[in-house]
């Protein structure tokens, strides 16, 4: 006997089997990785090859739970999750179309400038530690899965202002969800305990632990995380757009380099993928009942089979290995609609001429995937085992930029690199956006990088002037009098 599919409806959960059944018992568990708490057993109603239980049969929303099935006392499945969502969502409008792939990680103080140069996609950081609080004072009350949660009113209002200003002019906003507080000034320990990954290690002396992994380890952690996702989805996909609109969520940052950007302690590729699969799955589950077309993305850097440090296998891995494990985990336990947010920086971030990258080759064992060999990522995702219901998963390039080094020549090369990269992106339909990083040079970026469209002042805060890349960015998706787009000239 095999479970073909688990479907979640508004009121009931359906377990579709490969044969007519009777006397089926359903056992449910918390989805937390380490606290797989048993929540009870329920006698299912059966009809033909389907078994049914109420969605709240175990006193919690069955949307999130893991299930085992028993027939006449004998277990015939491992733990598995719902993969079909038939509930009626609050919001059912299509994912908004865009007439360009041009995007920018917008400086919140320079939104008007981003609008003027035609940015139509943006990735916006949201920190769980800024929003979620333990006490109701000064907070928005949010009820989720039978529990009350509190979201800081001022922090939420700050998000509202930026998201609404961007989305009101047609910018497609994707949220980058980070497990920390006051990024990048504070450490993740400044959050209250249940939000922090239990295995988090602060190794800032060696650039480790800049961000924590989301706590999908404990039952309380995963319930808070699900409430965080549900709150953001409800607030930013409402059809009235009172607070602005955001239709995508990137879960954490560059998870294959997890020691730095998703710190969950010492974990190999299989272990970190197991946890990250849970984080992505819960994000899909928590968002789908509110807005069924929310896009959930896995965040990966440019290492493919290489790694930031190949000797430290419990700190860093390649994107390919994480994706292989993610796909295998999802297919084994109930697939869901995850997508990819990739960062194809040049092999050496100091030099923008990615077309000369030596470690970015066209084979699947390449060390890196940069703008030189984006097809490697696409070919991998096009494989049958990596599709979702026969369809290719979506790709966004959510963070990547090109360096300049205070000379006119380097700034011209930076602008040329952007043009050539944009052309490479336009040749791949599954890439929905190319979100450039950064709006302006940041003096603390990577030690000495100047990735911005705006040149920073050397000896005081603020920006000096736009660089040549600024004008290429502005024109890149525009057509001349012959109908030829600017990107086609690179």
PyMOL commands that set and color helices and strands:
alter all, ss='L'
color gray80, all
select helices_A, chain A and resi 108-116+128-131+153-167+188-190+193-195+204-206+219-236+255-261+269-288+319-333+354-356+375-382+384-386+408-426+468-475+486-489
alter helices_A, ss='H'
color red, helices_A
select strands_A, chain A and resi 3-8+12-17+24-29+38-43+45-47+50-54+66-71+74-75+84-85+102-104+121-127+132-133+139-144+147-152+172-178+248-251+295-300+338-342+395-400+431-436+454-456+463-466
alter strands_A, ss='S'
color yellow, strands_A
deselect
rebuild
show_as cartoon
